[in-house]
Amino acid sequence: MKIIRYCLIVLLVFVFMAVWGRPGGNARAAASGPGRDIKPLYSYYAQTVSSITVRGGVHYFDDMKLQEADHFDGYNIDFELTVPLLKQLQFRFYYPAYTDGDATAYADGHGRDYPEGLDVDISGSGGLLDFPSINLDYQFLQADGPKGYNFSVTTGVGYILRYLEVEDKDTNEEVDRYNHRGAVWLFGMRMDHALNHWWDLVANLGGRYYWDSDDIYIDNPDDDVFWLMDASLALVYNPRVPEPGMWAYPGLELVYQGDLGDYCKFEVVPQVVVPLGKHFDITTGVGLGVADDGPDYIAHFNVNCRF
């Protein structure tokens, strides 16, 4: 029933996008060219940004699994700064500012002195799989016309700066620390393509290699060195010339993260971008988990500011 419900939601989203995003007469006459510097919730355009961009987000998740805890319900807050260095090169700094939630902890043979099934609160100035990181994105192919493609590559490194405290909910005593160490190499390739004057296709394929980690790899509790594949595909309404009366741009993403083995997280993410003047956007949506791993859902709320 869960899968059927999600499929119905996705079908309704496609109907919504087909009806609401139907191009009007003004858009048909619009000349081709870059649309707004918008960003889907997960995917990145290969086209580099044209101005300094700051994104801040709040993300609520339900029933997330960790290496030493389960049924983690909570939220996290993160920020990202993107600075264009050259026409085809940009710098990104990502920082997971705060995470908080409730979970059920289990010692899992790691010699902890708390009982299995303990109700805990997990909080701190840090994230989970996403570490504070610095990244460089290089666009090596520029679309040469309305039907062209943009391609870019990205690489970066991330390190843990702060750990997450694990406290007994009844006594408020610290019983453990998660993510107290970690380092990751990030890499990938991106593509975007204007399907017509109104719709963009954005695809990302990459991965991350953790050469050190703690308490986050759920596939093998004893393995702190691992890799994950990241892939996403987004369809975004991004008209080259804004249509009168169009106050929101719908989009849909398919997102995969896994090790091509036992760990698999797959999400269907309907979303909408609301432009607020020339320099601000609000992007909101819900990631619906349709695989065994990963949260049941993640509700996103992002604010994007361009200078």
N, C-alpha and C positions, 0 to 999 in steps of 0.2 A: 504493500500500500504506500510506503514511503517513496519508492521509486516512481510509482504512478502519479503521486501528488506532485513530485518535482517535474515530471514530464509535462503535466498539465500546466504548471506554472510557466515553463519554458515556452510551450505552445502559445499561451496567452501573451507572453512578451513579444514573440514574433508577430502575432496579429497586431499588437499595439504598435510595434515599430513600423509595420507595413502601412498601417492606416495613418498614424500620426506623422510619420516621417515622409509621407508622400510629397515629392517635390512640387512646388508651385511654378507659376509662369515666370516670376522674376528669377528664380534660381536656374531655370532652364537656359535663360539668356546670359547667365553669369559667365564671365571668363574664367578659365582655369587658373589656378594659383594656390598658394598655401592657405589652408584654413586657419582656424584659431589654434593657438598652442595649447591644446587640451591634452589631458593624459587619462587613459582608462585606469581603473583601480589597480590592476596588476601589470599590464603590458606597457612597454615603452615604445614610442615612435623611434624609428631609425633616424629620422630628421632631427638634427640638433635644434635646441631651443634658440630663439632669437633674442631673449632677454633673461636677466637673472630671475630665477623662479624659486619660490619657497612654498613647500607643501607641508601642512600639518594635518594629522589624521587621528581619529579615535576609532578603534575597532573592537566591537563586542563579539565574543566567541562563546560557544557552548559545547561542552563535552569533548574537550581536547585531552589527548593522552600524552604523557611525558614518560621518561625512562623510569622514574621512581614514583610516579603519581598518575592518577586517572581521574576522569570526570572533572576536568579543570574547566570551570566556568568563570569568566571574568572579562577584562578589557585591557588593551594597551594603547599607549599614546606614542606617536612617533613623528619625526620631522625629517625633511629632506631638502637640501639646498642644491640647486643646479646653476652652475656658472658657465656661460659660453666663453671659451678661451680664444678660439679661432672660429672661422666660419663652419668648419667641420669637426671641431674638437670641443668637448665640454667636460667639466669636472663636476662630480656629484659627491656630496657628503650626506650619509644617512645616519640617523641617531634614534634608537629606540629609547624614549625618555622615561617611560614608566609602565609597569605591568602590575596588575592586581587581580586577585580572584580566589575562589575556594576550590579545593580539590580533596581527593582521598589519597593519602600517601601509603606506600608500602615499602618496607625495607629492602625486599628483593635480594636477600643474602649479602648486603653490603655492610653488615655489622652495625647497623644503626640500633639505638637503644629505645626506639619508640615502637609501639605495637602496629602490626599490619592493619590497614583499614582506618588509620587515624585521620580524623577530619582536620585539615590544615588550611591556613591562609598563606598564599604565596604572593609576595609583593616586593617591589624594589625598582631602582632606577636602571632598568635593563630590559632586554627582550628574551625571546626563546631561540628560534632558529636564525633569526636575523640579528647579527651583531652590528655594533657601530662600525661603519666602513667608509673608505674613500675609494672612488672609482673614476676611471677615465673612459669616455665614450668617443670613438672615432668613426665618423661617417665616411666610408671609402667610396660610396657610389651615390651620386645625386640624380634624382629623376630628371630626365631631359625633356619631359613633356607631360601632358595630362595623363598619359597611359604608362608613364615610367614608374620605376621602383627606386626607393631609397633603401640602402643597406648600411649597417654599421656593426662594429664589434665593440665589446666592452670588457674590461677587466678591472679587478679591484681586490683589496684585502680588507679583512675585518678582524677586530680583536675585542675581547670582552674587557670592559672597563669597570663594571659594577656587577655584583652578584644579586641574586634574588633570595630574600629571606623566607624561610619556611617556618611558620609558627603554629603551635598547637592552638586550635580555636578556643579550647576551654580554658587554658592557662595563660595564653599569650606568650609562652616561652619558646625561644628559638630551638628547633629540633634538627634543622638541616640547612644547607645552603645549596641552591641550584645555580648552575652557570657561573661558578666562581673562577673558571678559566676557559679559554677557548680561542681558536684562531681559524680563519677560513679564507680560502682563495675563491674569488667569484669570477666567472667568465661567461661569455655568451655572444650570440649574434642576433641582430634585429632586422626586421624588414617592415616597411609600410608601403601601401599602394592605394592610390585614389581609384576606387572602382568606377566612380563617375563624379559629378559635381557635388554630390551630397554625402556619399558613404566612403569611409576609409576602412581598409583591412590592415590590421597590425598583427605581426607574428613575432614571437620571441622564442629562442631555443638556447639553453645554456645549462650551467651546472654550478655546483659549489663543492669544494673539497675541504673538509674539516680535518686538519692535521692535528688538532687538539680540541677536546670538548669535554663537557661534564653534564651528565643527567639529562640529555636531550634526545639521544638516538634511541627510539623506541623499538627498533628491529632487533637489536642485540644489546642488552643492558651492560655487558662487559666490554663493549667496543666503543672507544672514544675517538677513533679515527675512521671516517667514513665519507662517502660522497652521495650527493643527491642531484637528480636531474630536474630542471625547471623548464616547463614549456607552457606557452599560452597563445591563444588566438582570439583576437578581438574584432568585432564589427562595430564601428562607431559612426554615428551621424555627425558629420562635421562639414557643413556647407561652406563652399568657397566664398559666398556672399550671404550673410545672415538673412533669413526670410523674415519679413514683417510679421509680428505677432508670435514668433517662435521663441518661447522663453526657456525651453529645455531641450537637450539633445540626448536621445536614448542610445543605449549601447548594450552589447552582450559579449561576455567573455567565457571561454573554456580554459580552465587552468589545471595543469597537472604538476605534481611534485612527487618524486619517488626514486627508488633505487633500481627499478626494473626487476624487482624481486618481490620480497615479502612486504615492503612498505609502499603504499600507494595512496596518495591523496588526490582526489579529482573533484573540482568544483565547477558548477554552472553559476555564472555571476551576472544576472540582469542589473542594470545600473542606469543612472541618468546624470548628465552634466547640466548644471544650471548656471549660465553666465550672469555675472553681476557687474555690468559695466565692462570696460575695456581691460581691466587689470585683475579681476577676481573671478573665480569659478568655485562652485560647490559641486563635488562629485559624491554621490551616495548610491549604495546598492547593497545587495545581500548575496554572499557566496553560499550556495547550497551544496553541502557535501553529499556526494553520491557514491562514495567508496567506503571501505571499512575503516581506513585510517583518516586522521584529520578530524576537525570539529564537525558537528552536525550543521552548523551555520556560522557565518561571520558577517555581522552587520557593519558596514563601513560608512564613515562620514569624513570626507577630506575637504579642506579649504586650500585653494591654490592662489598664490599671489605672484604677479609678474611686475617687475620694475623696469 
